[in-house]
Amino acid sequence: MAELIKSPIKSYTKSELARLYNPELCYQSAMRTFRQWLKMNRELNARLSETGYSPLQHSFTPKQVELIFHFLGYP
């Protein structure tokens, strides 16, 4: 059985992560869905805020990506 290949923990733009999590959706739908997931997950939101995350930033640090992968699973 083949092992699932995980996305590496590194810096990603929001659009890169949105497309990794929603590859079947168009860009705008993927972004909208990803933003909703982030907004609805209160614990993830709180942990991201502790890292200095702002909804206006365009990319995530490796630490923020690690948190996203922890709470949403690997894409």
MDTraj code that builds the backbone (N, CA, C; nanometers):
import mdtraj as md
import numpy as np

residues = "MET ALA GLU LEU ILE LYS SER PRO ILE LYS SER TYR THR LYS SER GLU LEU ALA ARG LEU TYR ASN PRO GLU LEU CYS TYR GLN SER ALA MET ARG THR PHE ARG GLN TRP LEU LYS MET ASN ARG GLU LEU ASN ALA ARG LEU SER GLU THR GLY TYR SER PRO LEU GLN HIS SER PHE THR PRO LYS GLN VAL GLU LEU ILE PHE HIS PHE LEU GLY TYR PRO".split()
xyz = np.array([
    [0.0847, -0.1180, 0.0000],
    [0.0000, 0.0000, 0.0000],
    [0.0891, 0.1241, 0.0000],
    [0.0613, 0.2160, -0.0871],
    [0.1417, 0.3382, -0.0968],
    [0.1149, 0.4292, 0.0222],
    [0.2212, 0.4901, 0.0725],
    [0.2085, 0.5833, 0.1842],
    [0.1612, 0.7184, 0.1317],
    [0.0728, 0.7806, 0.2057],
    [0.0208, 0.9114, 0.1683],
    [0.1327, 1.0148, 0.1736],
    [0.1485, 1.0888, 0.0660],
    [0.2519, 1.1924, 0.0610],
    [0.1948, 1.3193, 0.1224],
    [0.2618, 1.3696, 0.2253],
    [0.2162, 1.4903, 0.2932],
    [0.2848, 1.6125, 0.2344],
    [0.2118, 1.7224, 0.2324],
    [0.2709, 1.8492, 0.1897],
    [0.3735, 1.8915, 0.2945],
    [0.4869, 1.9429, 0.2521],
    [0.5887, 1.9833, 0.3491],
    [0.5462, 2.1062, 0.4293],
    [0.5970, 2.1154, 0.5513],
    [0.5714, 2.2332, 0.6335],
    [0.6731, 2.3382, 0.5933],
    [0.6233, 2.4429, 0.5316],
    [0.7043, 2.5544, 0.4831],
    [0.6110, 2.6734, 0.4676],
    [0.6621, 2.7863, 0.4257],
    [0.5766, 2.9021, 0.3991],
    [0.4919, 2.8749, 0.2754],
    [0.3647, 2.9139, 0.2828],
    [0.2729, 2.9026, 0.1708],
    [0.1941, 3.0320, 0.1612],
    [0.1542, 3.0695, 0.0405],
    [0.0588, 3.1789, 0.0274],
    [-0.0792, 3.1219, 0.0586],
    [-0.1731, 3.2107, 0.0883],
    [-0.3096, 3.1643, 0.1140],
    [-0.3650, 3.0905, -0.0062],
    [-0.3372, 3.1433, -0.1251],
    [-0.3916, 3.0787, -0.2450],
    [-0.3309, 2.9401, -0.2666],
    [-0.2034, 2.9224, -0.2350],
    [-0.1421, 2.7899, -0.2480],
    [-0.2099, 2.6893, -0.1560],
    [-0.2307, 2.7277, -0.0301],
    [-0.2964, 2.6364, 0.0629],
    [-0.4409, 2.6118, 0.0242],
    [-0.5098, 2.7162, -0.0175],
    [-0.6501, 2.7007, -0.0582],
    [-0.6607, 2.5999, -0.1720],
    [-0.5688, 2.6066, -0.2673],
    [-0.5713, 2.5143, -0.3815],
    [-0.5290, 2.3732, -0.3402],
    [-0.4373, 2.3610, -0.2425],
    [-0.3994, 2.2285, -0.1943],
    [-0.5172, 2.1593, -0.1263],
    [-0.5933, 2.2355, -0.0480],
    [-0.7078, 2.1782, 0.0233],
    [-0.8294, 2.1588, -0.0669],
    [-0.8414, 2.2385, -0.1717],
    [-0.9592, 2.2328, -0.2586],
    [-0.9187, 2.2304, -0.4060],
    [-0.8456, 2.1289, -0.4498],
    [-0.7935, 2.1287, -0.5866],
    [-0.9017, 2.1210, -0.6945],
    [-1.0193, 2.0729, -0.6569],
    [-1.1265, 2.0572, -0.7551],
    [-1.2053, 2.1861, -0.7777],
    [-1.1830, 2.2861, -0.6924],
    [-1.2569, 2.4123, -0.7031],
    [-1.1779, 2.5161, -0.7817],
    [-1.2501, 2.6102, -0.8405],
    [-1.1825, 2.7218, -0.9054],
    [-1.1149, 2.8063, -0.7971],
    [-1.0246, 2.8920, -0.8385],
    [-0.9449, 2.9725, -0.7462],
    [-1.0319, 3.0461, -0.6443],
    [-1.1334, 3.1191, -0.6903],
    [-1.2153, 3.2001, -0.5997],
    [-1.2923, 3.1141, -0.5007],
    [-1.3465, 3.0035, -0.5462],
    [-1.4204, 2.9142, -0.4560],
    [-1.3272, 2.8484, -0.3557],
    [-1.2090, 2.8102, -0.4007],
    [-1.1115, 2.7500, -0.3097],
    [-1.0727, 2.8492, -0.2004],
    [-1.0477, 2.9740, -0.2395],
    [-1.0118, 3.0774, -0.1419],
    [-1.1266, 3.1018, -0.0438],
    [-1.2478, 3.1146, -0.0933],
    [-1.3642, 3.1402, -0.0087],
    [-1.3831, 3.0266, 0.0923],
    [-1.3741, 2.9028, 0.0435],
    [-1.3910, 2.7868, 0.1307],
    [-1.2815, 2.7825, 0.2370],
    [-1.1577, 2.8041, 0.1966],
    [-1.0459, 2.8009, 0.2906],
    [-1.0607, 2.9092, 0.3972],
    [-1.0961, 3.0302, 0.3555],
    [-1.1159, 3.1389, 0.4535],
    [-1.2277, 3.1044, 0.5525],
    [-1.3343, 3.0431, 0.5046],
    [-1.4440, 3.0035, 0.5932],
    [-1.3968, 2.8997, 0.6943],
    [-1.3178, 2.8030, 0.6489],
    [-1.2658, 2.7019, 0.7415],
    [-1.1827, 2.7665, 0.8506],
    [-1.0965, 2.8616, 0.8119],
    [-1.0133, 2.9291, 0.9113],
    [-1.0993, 3.0086, 1.0090],
    [-1.1978, 3.0774, 0.9573],
    [-1.2831, 3.1625, 1.0406],
    [-1.3684, 3.0803, 1.1372],
    [-1.4182, 2.9666, 1.0916],
    [-1.5091, 2.8860, 1.1727],
    [-1.4384, 2.8052, 1.2817],
    [-1.3111, 2.7792, 1.2659],
    [-1.2371, 2.6991, 1.3631],
    [-1.1792, 2.7931, 1.4693],
    [-1.2519, 2.8105, 1.5774],
    [-1.2134, 2.9076, 1.6809],
    [-1.0792, 2.8764, 1.7455],
    [-1.0548, 2.7499, 1.7733],
    [-0.9274, 2.7150, 1.8371],
    [-0.8104, 2.7427, 1.7427],
    [-0.8262, 2.7077, 1.6170],
    [-0.7220, 2.7373, 1.5185],
    [-0.7015, 2.8877, 1.5075],
    [-0.8110, 2.9627, 1.5026],
    [-0.8028, 3.1081, 1.4964],
    [-0.7246, 3.1652, 1.6133],
    [-0.7533, 3.1157, 1.7326],
    [-0.6839, 3.1638, 1.8530],
    [-0.5350, 3.1317, 1.8461],
    [-0.5023, 3.0108, 1.8038],
    [-0.3617, 2.9702, 1.7957],
    [-0.2878, 3.0492, 1.6875],
    [-0.3542, 3.0747, 1.5743],
    [-0.2921, 3.1556, 1.4700],
    [-0.2675, 3.2979, 1.5191],
    [-0.3619, 3.3527, 1.5941],
    [-0.3461, 3.4882, 1.6488],
    [-0.2243, 3.4970, 1.7398],
    [-0.1978, 3.3905, 1.8138],
    [-0.0810, 3.3877, 1.9023],
    [0.0502, 3.3980, 1.8234],
    [0.0466, 3.3602, 1.6969],
    [0.1677, 3.3667, 1.6130],
    [0.1791, 3.5006, 1.5412],
    [0.0821, 3.5894, 1.5633],
    [0.0841, 3.7192, 1.4972],
    [0.0061, 3.7216, 1.3672],
    [-0.0691, 3.6160, 1.3405],
    [-0.1466, 3.6085, 1.2162],
    [-0.2515, 3.7185, 1.2090],
    [-0.2654, 3.7744, 1.0898],
    [-0.3708, 3.8706, 1.0591],
    [-0.4441, 3.8203, 0.9355],
    [-0.5772, 3.8273, 0.9331],
    [-0.6512, 3.7833, 0.8141],
    [-0.6108, 3.8587, 0.6871],
    [-0.5434, 3.9723, 0.7025],
    [-0.5028, 4.0508, 0.5867],
    [-0.3703, 4.0047, 0.5257],
    [-0.2961, 3.9202, 0.5966],
    [-0.1675, 3.8764, 0.5424],
    [-0.1900, 3.7793, 0.4270],
    [-0.0944, 3.7762, 0.3348],
    [-0.1085, 3.6983, 0.2122],
    [-0.0403, 3.5625, 0.2172],
    [0.0432, 3.5421, 0.3192],
    [0.1110, 3.4131, 0.3293],
    [0.1186, 3.3699, 0.4753],
    [0.1466, 3.2420, 0.4925],
    [0.1578, 3.1833, 0.6255],
    [0.3024, 3.1444, 0.6514],
    [0.3455, 3.1626, 0.7753],
    [0.4782, 3.1185, 0.8169],
    [0.4753, 2.9668, 0.8342],
    [0.5923, 2.9029, 0.8395],
    [0.5933, 2.7577, 0.8636],
    [0.5200, 2.7190, 0.9933],
    [0.5325, 2.7977, 1.0985],
    [0.4623, 2.7672, 1.2242],
    [0.3113, 2.7736, 1.2045],
    [0.2635, 2.8736, 1.1309],
    [0.1205, 2.8859, 1.1038],
    [0.0718, 2.7701, 1.0173],
    [0.1527, 2.7300, 0.9214],
    [0.1175, 2.6153, 0.8368],
    [0.1094, 2.4882, 0.9207],
    [0.2028, 2.4734, 1.0131],
    [0.2009, 2.3572, 1.1029],
    [0.0693, 2.3531, 1.1818],
    [0.0253, 2.4681, 1.2314],
    [-0.1019, 2.4741, 1.3045],
    [-0.2200, 2.4402, 1.2134],
    [-0.2197, 2.4939, 1.0939],
    [-0.3282, 2.4656, 0.9996],
    [-0.3334, 2.3165, 0.9683],
    [-0.2196, 2.2553, 0.9425],
    [-0.2149, 2.1120, 0.9150],
    [-0.2635, 2.0325, 1.0365],
    [-0.2291, 2.0778, 1.1556],
    [-0.2729, 2.0083, 1.2773],
    [-0.4254, 2.0124, 1.2912],
    [-0.4837, 2.1284, 1.2695],
    [-0.6278, 2.1434, 1.2915],
    [-0.7134, 2.0993, 1.1726],
    [-0.6643, 2.1160, 1.0520],
    [-0.7430, 2.0811, 0.9329],
    [-0.6981, 1.9500, 0.8689],
    [-0.5865, 1.8970, 0.9145],
    [-0.5293, 1.7781, 0.8516],
    [-0.4405, 1.8190, 0.7360],
    [-0.3604, 1.7265, 0.6899],
    [-0.2736, 1.7559, 0.5750],
    [-0.3587, 1.7569, 0.4492],
    [-0.3298, 1.8522, 0.3602],
    [-0.4076, 1.8559, 0.2348],
    [-0.3723, 1.7382, 0.1446],
])
top = md.Topology()
chain = top.add_chain()
for i, resn in enumerate(residues, 1):
    res = top.add_residue(resn, chain, resSeq=i)
    for name in ("N", "CA", "C"):
        top.add_atom(name, md.element.get_by_symbol(name[0]), res)
traj = md.Trajectory(xyz[None], top)
